């Protein structure tokens, strides 16, 4: 059972278009809209994780990843701090 309501307003033409597409797929309006919205949401989030590079840019990117790290005092200080759950060891 669904627990949350999502309400929105649409123009009659938009509603009719959605209804027509939902009917073609054998779905009701709510199921069609929820599925379409979730697919789009996943695409947006995946776009934040994956990116495409041409061969030259990919080569530059991997070279930067493979290059030795330069000294980073701030990172070294951060990594030296014990996590709160590690506690004091006697």
N, C-alpha and C positions, 0 to 999 in steps of 0.2 A: 504494500500500500504506500502511496506517495504521501510524504509528510509536509511538503512545502508548496505553497501556491505561488505561481508566477503570473502576474496579470500585465497585459499590455494592450494598447489600442492600435488599431490598424485601419487604413482606408478600406472601404468596401472592395475596391479592386485588388488590394493586397490580400485580403481575406479570401476572395474568390480564387485567386491564383494559388494560394496555399491549399485551399480545399481541393482544387482540381488536381494538384500534384499529389496530395495525400490519397485521394481516391485512386489514382493510377497505381499507387503502391499498396493499396488495400489497407491504409492506415487511417485513423481519425486525425483530426486537426492537431490535437494536443500531442499525440505520439509523434506525428510528423515534425512538428515544430521543435519538440524537445530533442529528438534525434538530430535534426539539422543544426540546432544551436550547440549541442554537445560536440558534434563533428567539427564545427567551426571553432569552438573553444579549444579543442585539442590541437587543431592546426595552428592557432595563434600561439599556444604554449610551446608546441614543437618548434615553431619558428624562432623561439627564444633560445633553444638548445642547439639546433642544427643549423649550419650555415654552409654554403657552397663556395668553393674556390676553384679558379682555373688552375691549370698545372703549375704555372709559374708562382702564383700566390700560395698554393699549397706547399711548394718547395720552400718558399721563404718562411712560411708558418712553421713547418717541421724543423727547419734550421734553427729558428728561434727557440723552439721547445727543446731541441737537442743541445743547444749551446750551454756551456757551464754557467752556473748561477754566479751572479756577482754578490759580494757581501751585502747583507741587509741587516743592520744592527737592530732595527725595530722588530723584524721577524725573529731574530735570534732571542731578543728579550721576551717576546711573546711565547716562543716555544719553550723557554726556560721556566715559565710560570706553571706551577702545579695546578691541575684541575681541582675544583672544590671537592669533588667526590673522592679524590685520591687521599685526602686527609694527611695528617702527620704520622709518619712512621717512626716508631721508637727504636 
